[in-house]
Amino acid sequence: MEYLRYHPLLLFVVSFLLMLAVAAFGSYLHLRKGDLDDGTRQDFDVVLAATLTLLGLIIGFSFSMAISRYDQRKNLEEEEANAIGTAYVRADLLPAADGARMRPLLRDYLDERIKFYLTRDEVLLKDIGSRTTKLQNELWAAVRAPATAQPSPITALVVVSINDVLNSQGYTQAAWWNRIPTAAWSLMGAMALCCNFLVGYGTRGKGGLKLLLVLPLVVGIAFLLIADIDSPRRGIIHVTPQNLHSLVESLKAP
């Protein structure tokens, strides 16, 4: 499960096949033991309805968790762009030489942050992380020197802005690590298998076998959507660094 939740499409295929196999097994047991009597059928329908309702609630809660984490990543991207833009503007408050030193560092840092959002390769991501850390150290050194030499409320504003730039990167990284727990995925998987078994066991006649495809397909698509939204670097739904791109264009403007 730990590997599958990082690969939404593979999760869909595996979950669909497993649920279909469990449903077919339930149908096979039902055909061997014969149809249920009326009293047992009523009790079975109650259990099936309750189990399907619980599965729907668990999927709904998990989808809500994935959406909230996606929204958090989007909001932090906006905050990161604002922090970098503010630091770039406040560089004018430093002595000319120090400000001239800080602006290219902020532009390079901005490029690395955009690459962080767009990169899907883990090896390149490590390189981006190393360059980002190096630039953060250089930015802090660039603002520390004038702040130490001439401490004042004005230089304090620049120090605070650089501190916000560094903090925003940490908040963003923490949000990208914040995923739906594996235990929640395991619970959803167990509930889905149980529901498919009950649906398969409750089929009436061979004509109902075709309907066994419906629940595995629907639940598999739900799993695919949840995993896709919850995977920052996999699937097709990603956080686009539009605010960072907009900041790049504004810095190019005369």
C-alpha positions as CSV (number, residue, x, y, z in Angstrom):
1,M,0.0,0.0,0.0
2,E,2.9,2.4,0.8
3,Y,4.2,2.0,-2.8
4,L,0.7,2.0,-4.5
5,R,-0.4,5.3,-3.0
6,Y,2.5,7.0,-4.7
7,H,1.4,5.6,-8.1
8,P,-2.3,6.4,-8.6
9,L,-2.7,4.6,-11.9
10,L,-1.1,1.4,-10.6
11,L,-3.3,1.7,-7.5
12,F,-6.4,1.8,-9.7
13,V,-5.4,-1.3,-11.7
14,V,-4.5,-3.3,-8.6
15,S,-7.5,-2.3,-6.6
16,F,-9.9,-2.9,-9.5
17,L,-8.6,-6.4,-10.1
18,L,-8.5,-7.3,-6.4
19,M,-12.1,-6.1,-5.8
20,L,-13.3,-7.9,-8.9
21,A,-11.6,-11.1,-7.8
22,V,-13.2,-10.8,-4.3
23,A,-16.6,-10.1,-5.8
24,A,-16.3,-13.1,-8.1
25,F,-15.2,-15.3,-5.2
26,G,-18.3,-14.2,-3.2
27,S,-20.5,-14.9,-6.2
28,Y,-18.9,-18.4,-6.5
29,L,-19.6,-19.2,-2.9
30,H,-23.2,-18.1,-3.3
31,L,-23.8,-20.2,-6.3
32,R,-22.4,-23.2,-4.5
33,K,-24.5,-22.8,-1.4
34,G,-27.7,-21.8,-3.2
35,D,-29.9,-18.7,-2.8
36,L,-30.7,-17.3,0.6
37,D,-34.1,-17.7,2.2
38,D,-36.3,-14.6,2.6
39,G,-35.4,-14.0,6.3
40,T,-31.7,-14.3,5.7
41,R,-32.0,-12.2,2.5
42,Q,-33.5,-9.3,4.5
43,D,-30.8,-9.5,7.1
44,F,-28.1,-9.7,4.4
45,D,-29.5,-6.6,2.6
46,V,-29.3,-4.6,5.8
47,V,-25.7,-5.6,6.4
48,L,-24.8,-4.9,2.8
49,A,-26.5,-1.5,2.8
50,A,-24.7,-0.5,6.1
51,T,-21.4,-1.7,4.8
52,L,-21.7,0.2,1.5
53,T,-22.7,3.3,3.4
54,L,-19.7,3.1,5.7
55,L,-17.4,2.6,2.7
56,G,-18.9,5.7,1.1
57,L,-18.3,7.8,4.2
58,I,-14.7,6.6,4.5
59,I,-14.1,7.4,0.8
60,G,-15.8,10.8,1.3
61,F,-13.6,11.7,4.3
62,S,-10.5,10.6,2.6
63,F,-11.4,12.7,-0.5
64,S,-11.9,15.7,1.8
65,M,-8.5,15.1,3.4
66,A,-6.8,15.0,0.0
67,I,-8.6,18.2,-1.1
68,S,-7.6,20.0,2.0
69,R,-3.9,19.1,1.6
70,Y,-4.1,20.1,-2.1
71,D,-5.5,23.5,-1.1
72,Q,-2.8,23.9,1.5
73,R,-0.1,23.3,-1.1
74,K,-1.7,25.9,-3.4
75,N,-2.0,28.5,-0.6
76,L,1.6,28.0,0.5
77,E,2.8,28.4,-3.1
78,E,1.1,31.8,-3.1
79,E,2.6,32.7,0.2
80,E,6.1,31.7,-1.0
81,A,5.7,34.0,-4.0
82,N,4.6,36.9,-1.8
83,A,7.5,36.3,0.5
84,I,10.1,36.3,-2.3
85,G,8.5,39.4,-3.9
86,T,8.6,41.3,-0.7
87,A,12.2,40.4,0.0
88,Y,13.1,41.5,-3.5
89,V,11.5,44.9,-3.0
90,R,13.0,45.4,0.5
91,A,16.4,44.8,-0.9
92,D,16.3,48.5,-1.9
93,L,16.5,49.4,1.8
94,L,20.0,48.0,2.1
95,P,23.1,49.8,1.0
96,A,23.5,49.7,-2.7
97,A,26.2,47.1,-2.8
98,D,24.4,44.7,-0.5
99,G,21.1,45.2,-2.4
100,A,22.9,44.5,-5.7
101,R,24.2,41.3,-4.2
102,M,20.9,40.1,-2.8
103,R,18.7,40.6,-5.9
104,P,20.5,38.1,-8.2
105,L,20.4,35.6,-5.3
106,L,16.6,36.0,-5.0
107,R,16.1,35.6,-8.7
108,D,18.2,32.4,-8.7
109,Y,16.3,31.2,-5.6
110,L,13.0,31.9,-7.4
111,D,14.0,29.8,-10.3
112,E,14.9,26.9,-8.0
113,R,11.5,27.1,-6.3
114,I,9.7,26.9,-9.6
115,K,11.8,23.8,-10.5
116,F,10.7,22.3,-7.2
117,Y,7.1,22.5,-8.2
118,L,7.6,21.2,-11.7
119,T,10.2,18.5,-11.3
120,R,9.0,14.9,-11.2
121,D,12.4,13.2,-11.2
122,E,13.7,12.3,-7.7
123,V,17.4,12.7,-8.6
124,L,16.8,16.2,-10.0
125,L,14.8,17.0,-6.9
126,K,17.8,16.2,-4.7
127,D,19.9,18.5,-6.7
128,I,17.3,21.3,-6.5
129,G,17.2,20.8,-2.7
130,S,21.0,21.1,-2.5
131,R,21.0,24.3,-4.6
132,T,18.1,25.7,-2.6
133,T,19.9,25.2,0.7
134,K,23.0,26.8,-0.7
135,L,21.1,29.8,-1.9
136,Q,19.3,30.1,1.5
137,N,22.7,30.3,3.2
138,E,24.0,32.9,0.8
139,L,20.8,35.0,1.2
140,W,21.1,34.9,5.0
141,A,24.8,35.8,4.8
142,A,24.0,38.7,2.4
143,V,21.5,40.2,4.8
144,R,23.4,39.4,8.0
145,A,26.4,41.5,7.1
146,P,24.6,44.9,6.7
147,A,22.3,44.1,9.6
148,T,25.2,43.4,11.9
149,A,27.2,46.4,10.6
150,Q,24.3,48.9,10.8
151,P,21.5,47.6,13.0
152,S,18.3,49.6,12.5
153,P,14.6,49.2,12.1
154,I,15.0,49.5,8.4
155,T,17.5,46.7,8.1
156,A,15.3,44.7,10.5
157,L,12.6,44.8,7.9
158,V,14.9,43.2,5.3
159,V,16.0,40.5,7.8
160,V,12.3,39.7,8.6
161,S,11.6,39.4,4.8
162,I,14.5,37.0,4.2
163,N,13.4,35.0,7.3
164,D,9.9,34.7,5.8
165,V,11.4,33.4,2.5
166,L,13.3,30.7,4.4
167,N,10.3,29.8,6.5
168,S,7.9,29.6,3.6
169,Q,10.1,27.0,1.9
170,G,10.0,24.9,5.1
171,Y,6.2,25.2,5.3
172,T,5.9,24.2,1.7
173,Q,8.1,21.2,2.1
174,A,6.2,20.0,5.2
175,A,2.9,20.3,3.2
176,W,4.2,18.2,0.4
177,W,5.2,15.5,2.9
178,N,1.8,15.6,4.5
179,R,-0.2,12.8,2.9
180,I,-3.2,10.7,3.7
181,P,-1.9,8.1,6.3
182,T,-1.2,4.6,5.1
183,A,-3.5,3.3,7.8
184,A,-6.4,5.2,6.2
185,W,-5.7,3.7,2.9
186,S,-5.5,0.2,4.4
187,L,-8.9,0.8,6.1
188,M,-10.4,1.9,2.8
189,G,-9.0,-1.1,1.0
190,A,-10.3,-3.5,3.6
191,M,-13.7,-2.0,3.5
192,A,-13.8,-2.0,-0.3
193,L,-12.9,-5.7,-0.4
194,C,-15.5,-6.6,2.2
195,C,-18.2,-4.7,0.3
196,N,-17.3,-6.3,-3.0
197,F,-17.4,-9.8,-1.4
198,L,-20.9,-9.1,0.0
199,V,-22.1,-7.7,-3.3
200,G,-20.8,-10.8,-5.1
201,Y,-22.3,-13.1,-2.5
202,G,-25.7,-11.3,-2.9
203,T,-25.9,-11.8,-6.6
204,R,-29.1,-13.5,-7.8
205,G,-28.6,-15.8,-10.8
206,K,-25.9,-15.6,-13.5
207,G,-27.4,-12.4,-14.9
208,G,-26.2,-10.5,-12.0
209,L,-22.6,-11.4,-12.6
210,K,-22.2,-8.6,-15.1
211,L,-23.1,-6.1,-12.4
212,L,-20.0,-7.2,-10.4
213,L,-17.9,-4.9,-12.6
214,V,-19.7,-1.8,-11.4
215,L,-18.6,-1.5,-7.8
216,P,-14.9,-2.3,-8.4
217,L,-14.8,0.2,-11.2
218,V,-16.5,3.0,-9.3
219,V,-14.5,2.4,-6.1
220,G,-11.3,2.0,-8.2
221,I,-11.9,5.4,-9.9
222,A,-12.5,7.0,-6.5
223,F,-9.2,5.6,-5.2
224,L,-7.5,6.9,-8.4
225,L,-8.8,10.4,-7.9
226,I,-7.9,10.5,-4.2
227,A,-4.4,9.2,-4.8
228,D,-3.9,11.6,-7.7
229,I,-4.9,14.7,-5.7
230,D,-2.9,13.4,-2.7
231,S,0.3,12.9,-4.8
232,P,2.1,16.2,-5.5
233,R,4.4,14.7,-8.1
234,R,2.4,11.8,-9.6
235,G,-0.7,11.6,-11.7
236,I,-2.2,14.5,-13.6
237,I,-3.4,16.9,-10.9
238,H,-0.6,19.1,-9.7
239,V,0.0,22.4,-8.0
240,T,1.1,24.8,-10.8
241,P,3.5,27.5,-9.6
242,Q,1.5,30.3,-11.3
243,N,2.2,32.9,-8.6
244,L,5.9,32.2,-8.9
245,H,5.8,32.4,-12.7
246,S,3.9,35.7,-12.3
247,L,6.6,37.0,-10.0
248,V,9.3,36.1,-12.5
249,E,7.5,38.1,-15.2
250,S,7.0,41.1,-12.8
251,L,10.8,41.1,-12.0
252,K,11.6,41.2,-15.6
253,A,9.4,44.3,-16.1
254,P,11.4,47.6,-16.3
